[in-house]
Amino acid sequence: MGLLLLQAGLLILKSVAGFLSILLLLRFYMQAFRVSFSNQVGTFVLQLTSWLVVPLRKVIPAVFGFDSASLVATYLLQVIVLTAEISLHAGLSVLSPENTALLILLRSLVALLRLSVYLLIGLLILQAVLSWVNPHAPIGRPISQITQPFLRPIQRVLPPIANIDLSPLIAILIAQILLIFLQ
């Protein structure tokens, strides 16, 4: 019974940390690509992440104009989740504490990169669906501003064919290949 409660607690922790991590990464990308926060998505992201990012900014300065506090917060969430997972399965670990700590730090970095790629894939899919259903949706512009830096190099090589832009499909394929290497 105790193990089931621990697993349920871990599921809740992973769900909350995953949701908050996505929002923190979205905040990072919106600031990095100069996307306005004066829309529903921007307001939502700011309201749910400011409690964590604003205090961190007092300790962690921006690096090269990038919001490093959001990235550090996301990384720390991944460290917490991975530490909880490893602690739950502590009986299975044969690593020394130093090796376990190093493993947690490195795997958390990989988890951050994977989450970032998943966010990009999700935004590309959402952008494609919106372009078919409602191309003038208010959320379409912020999504386009985030995805365009990734799509532009592909569009230079592969222009639209019969007014159909295949660059999101190519970008998703590249992102999925990147995920293979981030296993």
N, C-alpha and C positions, 0 to 999 in steps of 0.2 A: 504493500500500500504506500509506504514511504517513497519507494522508487517511482511509483506512478505520479505522486504529487511533485516530485523533483522534475520529472519529465514534463509534466504539465506546466510547471513554473518556467522551465527552460523554453518551452514553446512560446509562452507569453513573452518572456524576455526577448527571444529572437524576433518575434513579430513586432513588438514595440520598437526595438532597436533597428530593425530593418526599415520600418516605416519612417522613423526619425532620420535614419541614415540617408534614405532617398531624398527626403526634404532638405537635409543639409547639403547633399551633393547638388541638388537642384539650385539651392541658394548660391553655392559656389559658382556653378556654371552661369547662372543668371547675372551674377556680378562680373564674371570673367568676360562674358560676351556682351556686356553693357545692355542687358535686357531690362526694360523698365519694370519696377515692382508695383506700378500703379495700375494693376489689373487684379482680377480675382485670384489668379494663381499666385502672383507675387505677394499679395496681401496675406493669403493663406500661409505661404511659406514663411514669410516674416513673422507672423503671429505665432506660429508653432515652433520656430527655431530661435527667436531672439533671446529667450530666457537662458539659452545655453551659449549662444555665440557672443552676445554683447559682453558678458563678464570675461569670456576667454580673450576677447580682443584687448583687454587691459593688460593681459599677460603675454599674448602671442600677437606680434605685429604682422601687418601684411607684408608679403614677400613679393617683390617685383609687381606690386599693385594687385596681387591676388589675395583673396580672402582666406588666409591660411588658418584662421580660427575655425572656419566651417570644416575644412579638411581634417584638422587635428581632432575636432569633436567627432567626426565620422570615424576616424581611425580609432579613437579611444572606445567608441561604442563597439567596434569590431573586436578590439582587445577584450573588452568585458564579456562579450558573448562567447568568444573562443575560450576564455579562461573558465567561464561557467560550464561550457561543454566538456572541457578536459577535466575539470574538477568532478563532474558527474561520473565520468568514466575513469577516475583516478586509479582504480584497481587494475586497469588494463595497461597503464603507463609503465614502461620500463626505462624511461629517460631520466636523467639526472635533473634536478631543479633548474640548473643553468641551461641545459639543453631544452627543457620544457619552455622556459621563458623565451629563449631565442626562437623556438618553433612558434610560439604564440605571436611574437612580434612580426615575424616574417609572414606567417599565414594570415595575419590581420591585414598586412599590407596587400597581399594578393586578394583577400576578400574585398578590400576597398576598391582595387582596380576592377575586379569582376563586377561589383555593384555599379561602378561607373559605366562599364560597358553595357550592363543590363538596362541602366537608365537611358543610355543613348538608343538602344534597340527599341525600348518602349516609346520614346519620343518619336523615333522614325516611323514606327507603326501608327502611332496616334496621328502624326502629321499626314501620313498616306490616307488614313481613314477619313480624316477631316477634309482632305482635298477632294474626296469623292462625295461625301455627304453634305458638308457645309464649308466650302472653301473660305468664306468670309467670317467664320466664327471668331469671336474675340480672343480665344485661347490660341488660335492659329498663328498669329504674329509672334508671340513670345517663343512658341515651339520652333517656328521657322528660324528665329534669330539664334537659337541654341544649336540647331542642326546644320545650318548653312555652312559654318566653317568646316564641317566634316564632309559635306556634300560637294562643296565647290571644287575641290581637286578632282573628284570623280567626274563632275559635269564638264570639266575642261577636256578630259579624255573621251568621255562618252556623252555627246550632246543628246538632247531629247530626240526620240525617234517617233515621227508622226505625232508630235506634240505630247508624247508620253515620256515622262522623266523616269528612267530606270535607275538613277543614282541612289535612291533610298534602298532599293533591293540589293545593289552592289555593296552599299555601306553596311547593311545588315549581314550580308554574307561575310564581309571582312571582319565585322565585329564578332560573328560566331566563330570564325577561324581564330581570332585573338583569344576568345574564351577557351578554346581547346588548349592553347599554350599556357593559359592561366589556371589549369587544373591543379 
